[in-house]
Amino acid sequence: MVTIFSDFINEFPNIKIELTSYANYQLYHALEQRMIDIALGLSFPKYPDYQKILIKKYSLIVLINKNNPLANQKTVSQEELPNILFDVRKLYYQDNYPEFEGNLLKIACNQGCAILHAFTKDNCYNDYLKAIPLTPLSEKSVYLIYDQDNYNPLISNFINYLKTTSILNHKNYFLSY
């Protein structure tokens, strides 16, 4: 995901991209209110005017304290997990934005676990945490989302840039609802 924006910024240094973090419900509210033009989202509400581009699918893992007995398993199921602090599969339905760093600290102190995208396994608490594949194996996607009725020309330029680069190396990545 970082590559998408950093490559675009390098190629078009005069275009300002402001990156901000939101809870999912705030993200979609910001899109609806046209406070933002494009969003990267881990889930996608079914609004008829939104287009989405599949950026990448990630396997889901469980982040757990290395001293937890489950840390010795090759895989772990949700039913085995104690005190799930954060579950990326339920992100759209959460009213508040879980503080990621704080939850990592709680997991490092053996106060729970989290179900996350595999890209989160490398973090500042690696000495204390272990990433274990979630079973049954599942994936969660990251999407670039925009309103097809937003006529900001930079949106179409950015979308065209994505289409003409090798950043998106999969077929059928443009989807609409």
SVG drawing of the C-alpha trace seen along z (x, -y; Angstrom):
<svg xmlns="http://www.w3.org/2000/svg" viewBox="-27 -21 40 47">
<polyline fill="none" stroke="black" stroke-width="0.4" points="0.0,0.0 2.8,-2.4 4.3,-1.8 1.1,-3.1 1.3,-6.5 5.1,-6.9 5.5,-6.0 2.7,-8.4 4.2,-11.2 7.7,-10.6 6.3,-10.7 4.1,-13.7 5.8,-15.8 3.6,-18.8 0.4,-17.0 -0.1,-17.1 -1.5,-13.9 -2.5,-14.2 -2.6,-10.8 -4.9,-10.6 -6.2,-7.7 -9.9,-7.3 -12.1,-4.7 -14.0,-3.0 -17.4,-4.7 -15.5,-8.1 -13.8,-7.1 -17.0,-6.5 -18.6,-9.6 -15.7,-11.7 -16.2,-10.2 -19.9,-10.9 -19.3,-14.5 -16.6,-14.9 -14.1,-15.8 -11.8,-13.2 -11.6,-12.0 -10.1,-8.6 -9.9,-6.1 -8.0,-3.0 -10.4,-0.7 -10.3,2.7 -14.0,3.2 -16.4,1.8 -19.9,0.6 -22.4,1.2 -23.1,-2.3 -24.2,-2.5 -22.0,-5.5 -18.7,-4.1 -16.2,-2.3 -13.5,-0.1 -10.2,1.2 -8.8,4.3 -5.3,3.3 -4.3,6.6 -5.5,9.6 -3.8,10.4 -3.9,13.6 -5.3,13.2 -3.0,13.9 -3.4,13.9 -1.0,11.8 -0.4,13.3 2.1,13.0 5.1,15.4 4.6,16.8 1.0,17.8 0.6,21.6 -1.1,21.0 2.1,19.4 3.6,22.9 0.8,24.0 1.3,23.9 -2.2,22.4 -5.0,21.3 -8.7,21.0 -10.9,18.2 -12.6,20.5 -9.2,21.1 -8.5,17.4 -8.7,15.7 -9.8,12.0 -9.7,10.9 -8.9,7.2 -9.2,6.4 -10.7,8.3 -10.1,6.8 -13.0,8.8 -15.4,6.7 -13.7,3.4 -16.6,1.8 -19.0,2.5 -16.9,1.0 -17.9,-2.5 -14.5,-3.6 -11.1,-3.3 -9.2,-0.8 -5.9,-2.3 -3.5,0.1 -0.3,-0.7 -2.2,-0.4 -3.6,3.0 -0.1,4.2 1.2,3.2 -1.7,5.1 -0.9,8.2 2.9,7.8 1.8,7.8 -0.2,11.0 -3.6,9.3 -5.2,10.6 -4.7,11.2 -5.8,9.7 -6.9,11.0 -5.1,8.9 -3.8,8.7 -0.5,10.5 1.3,7.2 0.9,6.2 3.2,9.0 6.3,6.9 6.0,4.1 7.8,2.5 6.8,5.4 8.3,8.3 10.4,9.4 7.1,10.1 4.6,11.2 4.2,14.1 2.1,14.2 0.2,17.4 -2.0,18.2 -5.7,18.1 -7.5,21.3 -9.5,21.9 -7.2,19.9 -8.9,16.7 -8.0,13.5 -9.2,9.9 -8.8,7.3 -7.6,3.8 -9.5,1.5 -9.0,-1.9 -12.5,-3.5 -13.9,-6.6 -17.2,-8.1 -17.7,-7.8 -19.6,-11.1 -16.8,-13.0 -15.4,-15.1 -12.0,-16.0 -9.7,-15.4 -7.0,-14.1 -9.1,-11.1 -9.2,-10.0 -5.5,-10.8 -4.7,-8.6 -6.9,-5.8 -5.3,-5.9 -1.9,-5.9 -2.9,-2.7 -4.1,-1.1 -0.9,-1.9 1.6,-0.7 2.6,2.7 1.5,1.9 -1.7,3.8 -0.5,7.1 -3.9,8.9 -6.8,9.1 -10.3,7.8 -9.3,5.4 -12.0,2.8 -15.3,3.6 -18.4,1.6 -21.6,2.0"/>
</svg>
